[in-house]
Amino acid sequence: MKNWIQNKIQKFNSDKDLSELINGSATTLIIRLMGNAVGFLLMFLITRGYGENGAQIWGEYLLVVLVLRMFVIGGRFGADTALLRFVANFNAKGLKQNVRKVYKTALQLVIPIALLLSASMYFSAPFIAEKLKGVQVDNLQWLALFVLPFSWFFINTQCLRGLKNMKAFSFFFNTSISTFSLLLLASLFFVDKQSFLGDVNWPLYAFAFGVIVSFFLSLFWWINSSKGDGYKEEIDVKTKQFLSTSAPLLLAQSITFIMGWTDQLMLGAMIDAEEVGIYGVAFKYSTLAVIFLMAINSISAPKFAEFHGSNDIKGLEKTVKHSTKMIFWSTLPIVLVFCLLPEFFLGVTGEQFRVASFTLILLMFGRFYSAISGSVGNILQMTGHQVIVQNIMLVAAAINVILNLLLIPVYKMEGAAIASLVSVIFWNTAMVIVVKRKFGFYSIYIPGLKL
């Protein structure tokens, strides 16, 4: 036994890629756990702080923030994910000057698009509010002012990720907005509870505050992290070249957004905000099942880009298989606990949320299938196959929307969860097959089965 442990430690220390994957993932995981804790505290403060109206107010909050995120997807224009690829490649080659150049190229694209979409959100607010039950026009209009800083914020965070500054990336991407929102909202709740209860829009004000503070902090962090003039050669990335990478990623991001959030938007349009609030709590709990997947993806994505840049398929396969195995064993206990005790966890949020027990189980199954499939989306996006990702996700999104249209009127939130589960199984399976065909190995991990 002693020799076995020593051999494992020696293997870990001698394997640079495995060591980096585990150490980087551990850092990201800790910060992500903190972010999830803050996110749940924020949810509890809203759902319990407003009492019987908690589900309704939480639902309205989710819907308005989702609308803002829709416009921010367009404002980013796929530039954040494209930057991750370029920055990771340039950074690995010591081309620090090019890191800053490609960042400026991205901003020349993002700023005008984000401003245009900000205006679009403002003027389309009455139409959107008419379609989504319980959403106020005023809230949509003043939140439209945050499309640019929110889009720019994502640019900064992905650049930090490309530089492998995982602590900063993890804090901003997973934690910062929720943290600053909670600080403002909790301060008001404990200092002036009457004002808190007197205005149901305080959760949205707190969210906007979190976005602005996070944007300026991420910008400051990026400026300091990107300093340095050491580079071997200068490679100028033109706007047209950058667009050829970001545009397909925009569509992929848009479709991913549809996949992740269509259920709540369609529940808001077809049922009401309270149903969205109850479903949103189950959805929030289900995200705990992919916390390890997201943590490991954070460090593995730039490594996939590095291996692809150096044409190291063996290194890519090794990292993929290490990461999927880690994801499987870390996710399984979480899924089992929540599937065995769904009513208990939902009851912590409030008695009215217990009705979502079966919904939570369905969502957990979908999350677990994503976990055993591995980082298939990241593998393909970071290796130049973003168009394939786009096409698969387009079909999956169509399946999701059609099933939501058919199932929500009959089964309400359970119908939305079934639609999500079916579409998740489809796109993960399709991408696992593509990875096998492109690189010669399966990303999926099932214990005892050699693939």
Secondary structure, 3 states (H helix, E strand, C coil): CHHHHHHHHHHHHHCHHHHHHHHHHHHHHHHHHHHHHHHHHHHHHHHHHCHHHHHHHHHHHHHHHHHHHHHHHHHHCCHHHHHHHHHHHHHHCCCHHHHHHHHHHHHHHHHHHHHHHHHHHHHHHHHHHHHCCCCCHHHHHHHHHHHHHHHHHHHHHHHHHHCCCHHHHHHHHHHHHHHHHHHHHHHHHHHCHHHHHHCCCHHHHHHHHHHHHHHHHHHHHHHHHCCCCCCCCCCCCCHHHHHHHHHHHHHHHHHHHHHHHHHHHHHHHHCCHHHHHHHHHHHHHHHHHHHHHHHHHHHHHHHHHHHHHCCCHHHHHHHHHHHHHHHHHHHHHHHHHHHHCHHHHHHHHCHHHHHHHHHHHHHHHHHHHHHHHCCHHHHHHCCCCHHHHHHHHHHHHHHHHHHHHHHHHHHCHHHHHHHHHHHHHHHHHHHHHHHHHHHCCCCCCCCCCCC
